[in-house]
Amino acid sequence: MDTLQRIKDQIANNAVILYMKGTPDMPRCGFSATAVRALAACGVEFAYVDILEDPEVRSTLPAFANWPTFPQLYIHGELIGGSDIIAEMYESGELQKLLQGEGA
C-alpha cells in the first residue's frame, strides 16, 4: 500500500487521529505536547502516528493536507488544524463540543 493510501485509511478508520512528533506518553516537541494535553483534558481516546518514526508519512501528509506543520489533528476525516488551533479551540470550549458532537 502506498503512503498516501495508508494516510487516507488511517484518517478514515479513526474517529480522532493526531499526527505528531513522538507519542502521547512522550511527545517530542512542545507543539505535540500541547495538542496531547488538550485532547487528554477532553477525555477523548485518540489514535496517533509518530511522524518521526514514519518519514514517509512525515513527507507525504503536508501535501495531502495542504498543511505544512505538525501536529495535525483530524476528527472524523476533517483536518482541524495544528497546535495553536487545537489550543484555541480547547480554551473556547469548541474542541470539547466538536468531540462530543461527533461522538468521539
Secondary structure by P-SEA (a helix, b strand, c coil): ccaaaaaaaaaaaccbbbbccccccccccaaaaaaaaaaaaaccccccccccccaaaaaccccccccccccbbbccccccccaaaaaaaaaaaaaaaaaaaacc
